[in-house]
């Protein structure tokens, strides 16, 4: 293997290792944004997917700067815990919703979708789910409130617990063939598997990695980006140095 090929392998693996490796269950934050009905979002999921609860996933967990990523098509059960900001603290009765990831929530270092290993968002979470809401698929009163006490109805950002679940078994659109899959006309420009949580081999690749693009720069602190990335970086370095020494 030539020096340039070895360096290319090292560079590619380093980029591919950049995304957030998160557990299947854990704590996160929840925001909401406007997604028009029948809109084709970043993953390229069908228009009918918007007839059911969907969400965008924070970029580092989504796994791509744009277009599709490994987060596309996955389903999560999101359970409200408490608003990030509420004085006095507000703990409503438990309320949950199952969403399918169809969109990307872009990285911003100080934004709710800016969480990365070693650099959580302002609420201490690595992941943020941006719920497509208001939506015909979600009750208007989904988010609990107490306007008489707090003076407003929308707390904006919530602390939540998330759980990876099967789309077919749990998502409201899991048995609607028109809500599953990606837009055929987009061909290789879209990736929205039916149920990648169950069929792990059906997980989307990272469009950024495939295209040789640069992942977001989240290494502005002195905290290592992630343990897994560091291990892979070291292992790759050893392989490359070994290859170079044999030239």
C-alpha positions in Angstrom: 0.0 0.0 0.0 1.4 3.4 -0.9 2.0 6.2 1.5 -0.9 8.2 0.0 -3.3 5.3 0.2 -2.4 4.7 3.9 -2.9 8.3 4.7 -6.2 8.3 2.9 -7.4 5.3 4.9 -6.3 7.1 8.1 -8.1 10.3 7.1 -11.3 8.6 6.1 -11.6 6.5 9.2 -10.9 9.5 11.4 -13.8 11.4 9.7 -16.1 8.4 9.9 -15.5 8.1 13.6 -16.6 11.6 14.3 -20.3 11.1 15.1 -21.8 10.7 18.6 -22.2 7.1 19.8 -25.2 7.2 22.1 -27.0 4.5 24.1 -30.4 3.1 23.0 -32.1 4.6 26.1 -31.2 7.7 28.1 -31.9 11.3 28.9 -32.2 14.1 26.3 -33.9 17.4 25.7 -37.0 18.1 23.5 -37.8 21.2 21.5 -40.3 21.7 18.7 -40.3 23.2 15.3 -42.7 23.8 12.4 -42.7 21.2 9.6 -45.4 21.6 6.9 -47.7 18.7 6.2 -46.3 16.5 3.3 -42.9 18.2 3.5 -39.9 16.1 2.4 -37.3 16.6 5.1 -33.6 15.8 5.2 -33.9 12.0 5.2 -36.1 12.0 2.2 -38.9 10.1 3.9 -42.3 10.0 2.2 -44.6 12.9 2.4 -47.1 10.7 4.2 -44.7 10.3 7.1 -45.7 13.8 8.2 -49.2 12.5 8.9 -47.8 10.8 12.0 -45.5 12.1 14.8 -42.0 12.8 13.5 -38.9 14.6 14.8 -35.5 15.9 13.8 -32.5 14.6 15.7 -29.5 16.6 16.8 -26.7 16.5 14.2 -24.0 14.6 16.1 -26.5 11.8 16.8 -28.1 12.0 13.4 -24.7 11.3 11.8 -24.4 13.7 8.9 -24.1 17.4 8.1 -27.0 17.2 5.6 -29.2 14.9 3.6 -29.4 11.4 5.3 -27.6 9.8 8.2 -27.7 6.7 10.5 -30.4 8.4 12.5 -32.9 8.4 9.6 -36.0 6.2 10.0 -35.3 5.3 13.7 -38.2 5.4 16.1 -38.0 6.6 19.7 -40.4 6.8 22.6 -40.1 10.2 24.2 -41.3 10.7 27.8 -41.6 14.2 29.2 -40.0 14.8 32.6 -39.8 18.5 33.4 -39.3 21.8 31.6 -35.7 22.9 31.5 -36.7 26.3 32.9 -39.7 26.5 35.3 -39.8 28.3 38.7 -41.1 26.6 40.7 -40.2 23.3 39.1 -43.0 21.7 37.2 -43.5 17.9 37.2 -46.6 17.0 35.3 -48.2 13.5 35.0 -46.1 11.2 32.7 -46.8 11.7 29.0 -45.1 10.0 26.1 -45.1 9.9 22.3 -43.4 7.7 19.7 -41.7 9.6 16.8 -39.9 8.6 13.7 -36.7 10.5 12.8 -37.2 12.1 9.4 -35.1 15.3 9.7 -31.8 16.8 10.9 -31.5 19.4 13.6 -28.4 21.4 12.6 -25.4 21.7 15.0 -24.8 25.0 16.7 -22.3 25.1 19.6 -24.6 27.0 21.9 -27.9 25.6 20.6 -30.0 22.8 21.9 -28.9 20.6 19.1 -25.2 21.3 19.8 -24.6 18.4 22.2 -21.5 16.2 21.6 -19.5 13.9 23.9 -17.7 16.1 26.4 -19.8 19.1 25.4 -23.5 18.6 26.3 -26.1 21.3 25.6 -27.1 23.9 28.1 -29.4 21.3 29.9 -26.6 18.8 30.1 -27.9 16.5 27.4 -26.0 15.0 24.5 -29.1 14.4 22.4 -32.0 16.8 21.4 -35.1 15.7 19.6 -36.9 18.5 17.7 -40.5 17.5 17.5 -42.6 18.5 14.5 -45.3 20.4 16.4 -47.9 21.8 16.0 -49.1 18.9 13.9 -52.3 17.2 13.0 -50.7 14.0 14.2 -50.2 15.3 17.8 -52.9 16.6 20.2 -52.8 20.3 20.7 -52.5 19.7 24.5 -49.6 17.3 24.3 -47.3 19.6 26.2 -48.6 20.1 29.8 -48.8 23.7 31.1 -50.1 25.7 34.0 -50.6 29.2 32.6 -52.3 30.4 35.9 -49.1 29.7 37.8 -46.3 30.4 35.2 -48.0 33.0 33.0 -47.4 31.2 29.8 -48.3 27.9 28.2 -45.3 26.8 26.2 -42.1 26.0 28.3 -40.2 25.7 25.0 -37.5 23.1 26.1 -38.1 19.9 28.1 -36.0 17.4 29.8 -37.1 14.0 28.6 -36.2 10.3 28.6 -35.9 8.5 25.3 -36.1 4.8 24.4 -35.3 3.2 21.0 -38.3 1.2 19.9 -39.5 -0.7 16.8 -41.3 1.5 14.3 -43.7 -1.2 13.1 -44.8 -2.1 16.6 -44.9 1.3 18.2 -45.1 4.2 15.8 -48.6 5.3 14.7 -47.5 5.1 11.0 -45.8 1.8 11.4 -48.5 -0.1 9.4 -49.1 2.6 6.8 -47.1 1.6 3.7 -47.4 5.1 2.3 -45.7 6.5 5.4 -42.8 4.1 5.3 -39.7 4.3 3.2 -38.2 7.1 1.1 -39.4 9.1 -1.9 -38.7 6.9 -5.0 -37.9 9.9 -7.2 -35.0 10.9 -5.0 -33.3 7.5 -5.7 -29.9 7.5 -4.0 -30.5 11.0 -2.6 -32.7 9.7 0.1 -32.6 7.1 2.9 -35.5 6.3 5.2 -35.6 2.7 6.3 -38.9 1.2 7.6 -37.5 0.0 10.9 -33.7 0.2 11.4 -34.0 -0.2 15.2 -35.0 -3.8 14.5 -33.2 -4.4 11.2 -29.8 -3.0 12.1 -28.4 -3.9 8.7 -30.9 -1.5 7.2 -29.3 1.5 8.8 -28.5 4.5 6.6 -24.9 5.5 5.9 -23.7 9.0 6.6 -24.1 11.2 3.6 -21.3 13.4 4.9 -18.9 10.4 5.2 -19.9 9.0 1.8 -19.3 12.4 0.2 -16.0 13.0 1.9 -17.3 16.2 3.5 -16.1 17.6 6.8 -18.1 16.8 10.0 -18.9 19.8 12.3 -16.1 21.1 14.5 -17.0 20.2 18.1 -13.5 20.0 19.4 -13.2 23.6 20.7 -12.9 22.4 24.3 -10.0 20.5 25.9 -12.3 17.6 26.6 -11.8 14.6 24.3 -14.6 14.2 21.7 -15.4 10.6 22.7 -13.7 7.6 24.2 -14.7 5.4 21.2 -13.4 7.9 18.7 -10.1 8.2 20.6 -9.6 4.4 20.7 -10.4 4.1 16.9 -8.1 7.0 16.2 -5.2 5.3 18.1 -5.9 1.9 16.5 -6.0 3.5 13.0 -2.7 5.3 13.8 -1.0 2.0 14.7 -2.3 0.3 11.5 -1.1 3.2 9.3 2.3 3.4 11.0 2.7 -0.3 10.6 1.8 -0.1 6.9 4.2 2.8 6.4 7.1 0.9 8.1 6.6 -2.0 5.7 7.1 0.2 2.6 
